[in-house]
Amino acid sequence: MKRTNEHIIAGVPCLRIDSYLPHRGTILLYHGWGSHVRDYLFFGSMISDWGYRVIIPELPYHGERGNLSYFDKVILQQYFWPVVIQAVEEAGSIVAEILNADSPIGIIGNSAGGFIAGGVSASNLDVKSAVITNASCAWLRSEEIFRENDGRSPMSALEVGNIMKYDPLFNINFSDDQALLLLHGREDTTISIESQRYFMERMSGKGNQKSLKFVEYEGVNHQITLGMLQEAKEWLEKHVMLNDNV
């Protein structure tokens, strides 16, 4: 039977979904800005049906951890990067607590959760694969685009330094057993696809290109499609599973 339970892992409230299928590995699933862990229960249950234990950590200032006026532009500008960076830092402790030699770990994130997934994969070699939907692995470039669209002034040196600390573009170091899948709608009006294209241009020729894939979806805005889910499932089957228990 599939079991869904609330847990505190490394001090972070999480929703854990155990698969009824033979165990392939563990997937951290990060929800988006303004969402809550239970909003991702269906998504997490679907992933568990693929044979994975799923852990959905709650973001700072979300759910039990507080609330914000998420779509107030000033609040969004003030809290977005602190939330993303804190979640990346917390993920290191979560991974350390759940890490088991016979259970590989992958990560999936959408939107703000995708930024987090990219930051975690760049800073933690124990995460074997990341699937990032509708987000960016070039954080500085993405923030530049945000500011250009909002008519804001450029970042200060302090702001640049804070973002660069975990920006995947400046920190990722592909090893032979790590993999990164980027999925993005071409018509995304929330997170511009241009920042992911920028990331891919600068990653060209670096590392094992078989472990890096970018798929653009024509006619898709800021949403997860069935095609994205199928791509993610196939990617995880290649990169996050036990050798002896398929």
TORDREN-363480 format. One record per residue (C-alpha): chain; residue in one letter; x, y, z; residue number from 1. Coordinates in steps of 0.2 Angstrom, whole numbers, plus 5000, padded with zeros to 4 digits. Layout:
N
<r mol="A" type="A" x="X" y="Y" z="Z" seq="NUM"/>
...
This chain:
246
<r mol="A" type="M" x="5000" y="5000" z="5000" seq="1"/>
<r mol="A" type="K" x="5006" y="5018" z="4997" seq="2"/>
<r mol="A" type="R" x="5008" y="5028" z="5013" seq="3"/>
<r mol="A" type="T" x="5008" y="5047" z="5014" seq="4"/>
<r mol="A" type="N" x="5014" y="5054" z="5030" seq="5"/>
<r mol="A" type="E" x="5020" y="5071" z="5037" seq="6"/>
<r mol="A" type="H" x="5038" y="5071" z="5044" seq="7"/>
<r mol="A" type="I" x="5051" y="5084" z="5050" seq="8"/>
<r mol="A" type="I" x="5067" y="5080" z="5041" seq="9"/>
<r mol="A" type="A" x="5082" y="5091" z="5047" seq="10"/>
<r mol="A" type="G" x="5070" y="5103" z="5055" seq="11"/>
<r mol="A" type="V" x="5060" y="5105" z="5039" seq="12"/>
<r mol="A" type="P" x="5041" y="5100" z="5038" seq="13"/>
<r mol="A" type="C" x="5040" y="5087" z="5024" seq="14"/>
<r mol="A" type="L" x="5027" y="5076" z="5016" seq="15"/>
<r mol="A" type="R" x="5033" y="5059" z="5012" seq="16"/>
<r mol="A" type="I" x="5025" y="5047" z="5000" seq="17"/>
<r mol="A" type="D" x="5030" y="5029" z="5000" seq="18"/>
<r mol="A" type="S" x="5028" y="5019" z="4984" seq="19"/>
<r mol="A" type="Y" x="5019" y="5002" z="4984" seq="20"/>
<r mol="A" type="L" x="5031" y="4997" z="4970" seq="21"/>
<r mol="A" type="P" x="5048" y="4990" z="4972" seq="22"/>
<r mol="A" type="H" x="5059" y="5004" z="4978" seq="23"/>
<r mol="A" type="R" x="5070" y="5012" z="4965" seq="24"/>
<r mol="A" type="G" x="5076" y="5027" z="4975" seq="25"/>
<r mol="A" type="T" x="5071" y="5043" z="4983" seq="26"/>
<r mol="A" type="I" x="5065" y="5059" z="4974" seq="27"/>
<r mol="A" type="L" x="5065" y="5076" z="4983" seq="28"/>
<r mol="A" type="L" x="5050" y="5086" z="4975" seq="29"/>
<r mol="A" type="Y" x="5051" y="5105" z="4977" seq="30"/>
<r mol="A" type="H" x="5035" y="5115" z="4975" seq="31"/>
<r mol="A" type="G" x="5033" y="5132" z="4967" seq="32"/>
<r mol="A" type="W" x="5031" y="5150" z="4974" seq="33"/>
<r mol="A" type="G" x="5015" y="5152" z="4983" seq="34"/>
<r mol="A" type="S" x="5011" y="5133" z="4983" seq="35"/>
<r mol="A" type="H" x="5011" y="5121" z="4998" seq="36"/>
<r mol="A" type="V" x="5017" y="5103" z="5000" seq="37"/>
<r mol="A" type="R" x="4999" y="5097" z="4999" seq="38"/>
<r mol="A" type="D" x="4996" y="5106" z="4983" seq="39"/>
<r mol="A" type="Y" x="5009" y="5094" z="4976" seq="40"/>
<r mol="A" type="L" x="5002" y="5078" z="4983" seq="41"/>
<r mol="A" type="F" x="4995" y="5073" z="4966" seq="42"/>
<r mol="A" type="F" x="5011" y="5076" z="4958" seq="43"/>
<r mol="A" type="G" x="5021" y="5067" z="4971" seq="44"/>
<r mol="A" type="S" x="5009" y="5052" z="4971" seq="45"/>
<r mol="A" type="M" x="5012" y="5051" z="4952" seq="46"/>
<r mol="A" type="I" x="5031" y="5050" z="4954" seq="47"/>
<r mol="A" type="S" x="5029" y="5037" z="4968" seq="48"/>
<r mol="A" type="D" x="5019" y="5027" z="4956" seq="49"/>
<r mol="A" type="W" x="5035" y="5026" z="4945" seq="50"/>
<r mol="A" type="G" x="5043" y="5017" z="4960" seq="51"/>
<r mol="A" type="Y" x="5051" y="5031" z="4970" seq="52"/>
<r mol="A" type="R" x="5049" y="5036" z="4988" seq="53"/>
<r mol="A" type="V" x="5045" y="5055" z="4987" seq="54"/>
<r mol="A" type="I" x="5049" y="5068" z="4999" seq="55"/>
<r mol="A" type="I" x="5041" y="5086" z="4997" seq="56"/>
<r mol="A" type="P" x="5050" y="5099" z="5008" seq="57"/>
<r mol="A" type="E" x="5040" y="5114" z="5013" seq="58"/>
<r mol="A" type="L" x="5048" y="5131" z="5007" seq="59"/>
<r mol="A" type="P" x="5052" y="5144" z="5020" seq="60"/>
<r mol="A" type="Y" x="5038" y="5156" z="5022" seq="61"/>
<r mol="A" type="H" x="5025" y="5144" z="5016" seq="62"/>
<r mol="A" type="G" x="5012" y="5133" z="5025" seq="63"/>
<r mol="A" type="E" x="5017" y="5129" z="5043" seq="64"/>
<r mol="A" type="R" x="5033" y="5141" z="5041" seq="65"/>
<r mol="A" type="G" x="5023" y="5157" z="5038" seq="66"/>
<r mol="A" type="N" x="5014" y="5166" z="5024" seq="67"/>
<r mol="A" type="L" x="5017" y="5180" z="5013" seq="68"/>
<r mol="A" type="S" x="5007" y="5191" z="5000" seq="69"/>
<r mol="A" type="Y" x="5016" y="5180" z="4987" seq="70"/>
<r mol="A" type="F" x="5011" y="5189" z="4972" seq="71"/>
<r mol="A" type="D" x="5013" y="5207" z="4978" seq="72"/>
<r mol="A" type="K" x="5027" y="5212" z="4967" seq="73"/>
<r mol="A" type="V" x="5037" y="5221" z="4981" seq="74"/>
<r mol="A" type="I" x="5036" y="5205" z="4992" seq="75"/>
<r mol="A" type="L" x="5041" y="5194" z="4978" seq="76"/>
<r mol="A" type="Q" x="5056" y="5205" z="4974" seq="77"/>
<r mol="A" type="Q" x="5061" y="5205" z="4993" seq="78"/>
<r mol="A" type="Y" x="5059" y="5187" z="4997" seq="79"/>
<r mol="A" type="F" x="5061" y="5176" z="4981" seq="80"/>
<r mol="A" type="W" x="5080" y="5174" z="4982" seq="81"/>
<r mol="A" type="P" x="5081" y="5172" z="5001" seq="82"/>
<r mol="A" type="V" x="5068" y="5158" z="5000" seq="83"/>
<r mol="A" type="V" x="5077" y="5149" z="4986" seq="84"/>
<r mol="A" type="I" x="5094" y="5151" z="4994" seq="85"/>
<r mol="A" type="Q" x="5088" y="5145" z="5012" seq="86"/>
<r mol="A" type="A" x="5079" y="5130" z="5004" seq="87"/>
<r mol="A" type="V" x="5095" y="5125" z="4995" seq="88"/>
<r mol="A" type="E" x="5105" y="5127" z="5011" seq="89"/>
<r mol="A" type="E" x="5092" y="5116" z="5020" seq="90"/>
<r mol="A" type="A" x="5092" y="5103" z="5006" seq="91"/>
<r mol="A" type="G" x="5110" y="5099" z="5011" seq="92"/>
<r mol="A" type="S" x="5104" y="5094" z="5028" seq="93"/>
<r mol="A" type="I" x="5089" y="5084" z="5021" seq="94"/>
<r mol="A" type="V" x="5100" y="5074" z="5009" seq="95"/>
<r mol="A" type="A" x="5112" y="5070" z="5023" seq="96"/>
<r mol="A" type="E" x="5098" y="5064" z="5034" seq="97"/>
<r mol="A" type="I" x="5090" y="5053" z="5021" seq="98"/>
<r mol="A" type="L" x="5106" y="5047" z="5012" seq="99"/>
<r mol="A" type="N" x="5108" y="5029" z="5011" seq="100"/>
<r mol="A" type="A" x="5120" y="5019" z="5000" seq="101"/>
<r mol="A" type="D" x="5107" y="5008" z="4993" seq="102"/>
<r mol="A" type="S" x="5095" y="5022" z="4989" seq="103"/>
<r mol="A" type="P" x="5100" y="5035" z="4976" seq="104"/>
<r mol="A" type="I" x="5093" y="5052" z="4977" seq="105"/>
<r mol="A" type="G" x="5085" y="5063" z="4963" seq="106"/>
<r mol="A" type="I" x="5077" y="5080" z="4964" seq="107"/>
<r mol="A" type="I" x="5063" y="5088" z="4954" seq="108"/>
<r mol="A" type="G" x="5057" y="5106" z="4955" seq="109"/>
<r mol="A" type="N" x="5045" y="5117" z="4946" seq="110"/>
<r mol="A" type="S" x="5046" y="5136" z="4945" seq="111"/>
<r mol="A" type="A" x="5054" y="5142" z="4961" seq="112"/>
<r mol="A" type="G" x="5056" y="5124" z="4966" seq="113"/>
<r mol="A" type="G" x="5066" y="5122" z="4949" seq="114"/>
<r mol="A" type="F" x="5078" y="5136" z="4955" seq="115"/>
<r mol="A" type="I" x="5080" y="5126" z="4971" seq="116"/>
<r mol="A" type="A" x="5083" y="5110" z="4962" seq="117"/>
<r mol="A" type="G" x="5096" y="5117" z="4951" seq="118"/>
<r mol="A" type="G" x="5105" y="5125" z="4966" seq="119"/>
<r mol="A" type="V" x="5104" y="5109" z="4975" seq="120"/>
<r mol="A" type="S" x="5111" y="5098" z="4961" seq="121"/>
<r mol="A" type="A" x="5126" y="5111" z="4959" seq="122"/>
<r mol="A" type="S" x="5130" y="5110" z="4977" seq="123"/>
<r mol="A" type="N" x="5127" y="5092" z="4982" seq="124"/>
<r mol="A" type="L" x="5135" y="5077" z="4973" seq="125"/>
<r mol="A" type="D" x="5125" y="5065" z="4982" seq="126"/>
<r mol="A" type="V" x="5110" y="5071" z="4971" seq="127"/>
<r mol="A" type="K" x="5111" y="5060" z="4956" seq="128"/>
<r mol="A" type="S" x="5099" y="5069" z="4945" seq="129"/>
<r mol="A" type="A" x="5089" y="5084" z="4944" seq="130"/>
<r mol="A" type="V" x="5073" y="5088" z="4933" seq="131"/>
<r mol="A" type="I" x="5070" y="5106" z="4932" seq="132"/>
<r mol="A" type="T" x="5054" y="5113" z="4925" seq="133"/>
<r mol="A" type="N" x="5050" y="5131" z="4920" seq="134"/>
<r mol="A" type="A" x="5064" y="5138" z="4930" seq="135"/>
<r mol="A" type="S" x="5082" y="5144" z="4928" seq="136"/>
<r mol="A" type="C" x="5100" y="5137" z="4931" seq="137"/>
<r mol="A" type="A" x="5107" y="5154" z="4927" seq="138"/>
<r mol="A" type="W" x="5102" y="5163" z="4942" seq="139"/>
<r mol="A" type="L" x="5111" y="5180" z="4939" seq="140"/>
<r mol="A" type="R" x="5105" y="5181" z="4921" seq="141"/>
<r mol="A" type="S" x="5087" y="5177" z="4927" seq="142"/>
<r mol="A" type="E" x="5088" y="5191" z="4940" seq="143"/>
<r mol="A" type="E" x="5094" y="5203" z="4926" seq="144"/>
<r mol="A" type="I" x="5079" y="5198" z="4916" seq="145"/>
<r mol="A" type="F" x="5067" y="5200" z="4931" seq="146"/>
<r mol="A" type="R" x="5074" y="5218" z="4933" seq="147"/>
<r mol="A" type="E" x="5074" y="5223" z="4915" seq="148"/>
<r mol="A" type="N" x="5055" y="5218" z="4914" seq="149"/>
<r mol="A" type="D" x="5051" y="5227" z="4930" seq="150"/>
<r mol="A" type="G" x="5061" y="5242" z="4926" seq="151"/>
<r mol="A" type="R" x="5072" y="5240" z="4942" seq="152"/>
<r mol="A" type="S" x="5090" y="5246" z="4944" seq="153"/>
<r mol="A" type="P" x="5104" y="5233" z="4942" seq="154"/>
<r mol="A" type="M" x="5110" y="5222" z="4957" seq="155"/>
<r mol="A" type="S" x="5122" y="5229" z="4970" seq="156"/>
<r mol="A" type="A" x="5138" y="5219" z="4972" seq="157"/>
<r mol="A" type="L" x="5131" y="5212" z="4988" seq="158"/>
<r mol="A" type="E" x="5116" y="5205" z="4979" seq="159"/>
<r mol="A" type="V" x="5127" y="5198" z="4965" seq="160"/>
<r mol="A" type="G" x="5138" y="5189" z="4978" seq="161"/>
<r mol="A" type="N" x="5123" y="5182" z="4987" seq="162"/>
<r mol="A" type="I" x="5115" y="5174" z="4971" seq="163"/>
<r mol="A" type="M" x="5132" y="5168" z="4964" seq="164"/>
<r mol="A" type="K" x="5135" y="5158" z="4979" seq="165"/>
<r mol="A" type="Y" x="5123" y="5145" z="4974" seq="166"/>
<r mol="A" type="D" x="5120" y="5150" z="4955" seq="167"/>
<r mol="A" type="P" x="5121" y="5133" z="4946" seq="168"/>
<r mol="A" type="L" x="5130" y="5142" z="4931" seq="169"/>
<r mol="A" type="F" x="5145" y="5146" z="4942" seq="170"/>
<r mol="A" type="N" x="5145" y="5130" z="4953" seq="171"/>
<r mol="A" type="I" x="5139" y="5115" z="4944" seq="172"/>
<r mol="A" type="N" x="5153" y="5102" z="4940" seq="173"/>
<r mol="A" type="F" x="5146" y="5087" z="4931" seq="174"/>
<r mol="A" type="S" x="5152" y="5071" z="4936" seq="175"/>
<r mol="A" type="D" x="5150" y="5054" z="4927" seq="176"/>
<r mol="A" type="D" x="5136" y="5049" z="4938" seq="177"/>
<r mol="A" type="Q" x="5126" y="5065" z="4939" seq="178"/>
<r mol="A" type="A" x="5113" y="5071" z="4926" seq="179"/>
<r mol="A" type="L" x="5102" y="5087" z="4923" seq="180"/>
<r mol="A" type="L" x="5086" y="5088" z="4913" seq="181"/>
<r mol="A" type="L" x="5079" y="5105" z="4909" seq="182"/>
<r mol="A" type="L" x="5061" y="5107" z="4903" seq="183"/>
<r mol="A" type="H" x="5053" y="5124" z="4899" seq="184"/>
<r mol="A" type="G" x="5038" y="5131" z="4889" seq="185"/>
<r mol="A" type="R" x="5044" y="5143" z="4875" seq="186"/>
<r mol="A" type="E" x="5030" y="5155" z="4879" seq="187"/>
<r mol="A" type="D" x="5033" y="5155" z="4898" seq="188"/>
<r mol="A" type="T" x="5028" y="5173" z="4903" seq="189"/>
<r mol="A" type="T" x="5033" y="5170" z="4922" seq="190"/>
<r mol="A" type="I" x="5051" y="5163" z="4920" seq="191"/>
<r mol="A" type="S" x="5059" y="5168" z="4904" seq="192"/>
<r mol="A" type="I" x="5066" y="5153" z="4894" seq="193"/>
<r mol="A" type="E" x="5080" y="5165" z="4888" seq="194"/>
<r mol="A" type="S" x="5089" y="5162" z="4905" seq="195"/>
<r mol="A" type="Q" x="5089" y="5143" z="4902" seq="196"/>
<r mol="A" type="R" x="5095" y="5145" z="4884" seq="197"/>
<r mol="A" type="Y" x="5109" y="5156" z="4891" seq="198"/>
<r mol="A" type="F" x="5114" y="5142" z="4903" seq="199"/>
<r mol="A" type="M" x="5115" y="5130" z="4889" seq="200"/>
<r mol="A" type="E" x="5125" y="5141" z="4878" seq="201"/>
<r mol="A" type="R" x="5138" y="5143" z="4892" seq="202"/>
<r mol="A" type="M" x="5138" y="5124" z="4896" seq="203"/>
<r mol="A" type="S" x="5142" y="5119" z="4879" seq="204"/>
<r mol="A" type="G" x="5157" y="5108" z="4878" seq="205"/>
<r mol="A" type="K" x="5158" y="5107" z="4897" seq="206"/>
<r mol="A" type="G" x="5156" y="5090" z="4906" seq="207"/>
<r mol="A" type="N" x="5147" y="5075" z="4900" seq="208"/>
<r mol="A" type="Q" x="5134" y="5081" z="4888" seq="209"/>
<r mol="A" type="K" x="5125" y="5065" z="4888" seq="210"/>
<r mol="A" type="S" x="5120" y="5070" z="4906" seq="211"/>
<r mol="A" type="L" x="5113" y="5087" z="4901" seq="212"/>
<r mol="A" type="K" x="5097" y="5089" z="4891" seq="213"/>
<r mol="A" type="F" x="5086" y="5104" z="4887" seq="214"/>
<r mol="A" type="V" x="5069" y="5102" z="4880" seq="215"/>
<r mol="A" type="E" x="5058" y="5117" z="4874" seq="216"/>
<r mol="A" type="Y" x="5039" y="5115" z="4872" seq="217"/>
<r mol="A" type="E" x="5031" y="5126" z="4859" seq="218"/>
<r mol="A" type="G" x="5015" y="5134" z="4864" seq="219"/>
<r mol="A" type="V" x="5017" y="5131" z="4882" seq="220"/>
<r mol="A" type="N" x="5017" y="5144" z="4896" seq="221"/>
<r mol="A" type="H" x="5021" y="5142" z="4914" seq="222"/>
<r mol="A" type="Q" x="5014" y="5125" z="4916" seq="223"/>
<r mol="A" type="I" x="5019" y="5106" z="4917" seq="224"/>
<r mol="A" type="T" x="5013" y="5096" z="4903" seq="225"/>
<r mol="A" type="L" x="5010" y="5077" z="4900" seq="226"/>
<r mol="A" type="G" x="5025" y="5078" z="4888" seq="227"/>
<r mol="A" type="M" x="5036" y="5085" z="4902" seq="228"/>
<r mol="A" type="L" x="5030" y="5071" z="4914" seq="229"/>
<r mol="A" type="Q" x="5034" y="5058" z="4902" seq="230"/>
<r mol="A" type="E" x="5052" y="5065" z="4898" seq="231"/>
<r mol="A" type="A" x="5055" y="5066" z="4917" seq="232"/>
<r mol="A" type="K" x="5050" y="5048" z="4920" seq="233"/>
<r mol="A" type="E" x="5061" y="5042" z="4906" seq="234"/>
<r mol="A" type="W" x="5076" y="5053" z="4913" seq="235"/>
<r mol="A" type="L" x="5074" y="5046" z="4931" seq="236"/>
<r mol="A" type="E" x="5073" y="5028" z="4925" seq="237"/>
<r mol="A" type="K" x="5090" y="5031" z="4917" seq="238"/>
<r mol="A" type="H" x="5098" y="5041" z="4931" seq="239"/>
<r mol="A" type="V" x="5090" y="5037" z="4947" seq="240"/>
<r mol="A" type="M" x="5087" y="5019" z="4951" seq="241"/>
<r mol="A" type="L" x="5094" y="5004" z="4961" seq="242"/>
<r mol="A" type="N" x="5105" y="4993" z="4950" seq="243"/>
<r mol="A" type="D" x="5097" y="4977" z="4957" seq="244"/>
<r mol="A" type="N" x="5079" y="4983" z="4960" seq="245"/>
<r mol="A" type="V" x="5071" y="4989" z="4945" seq="246"/>
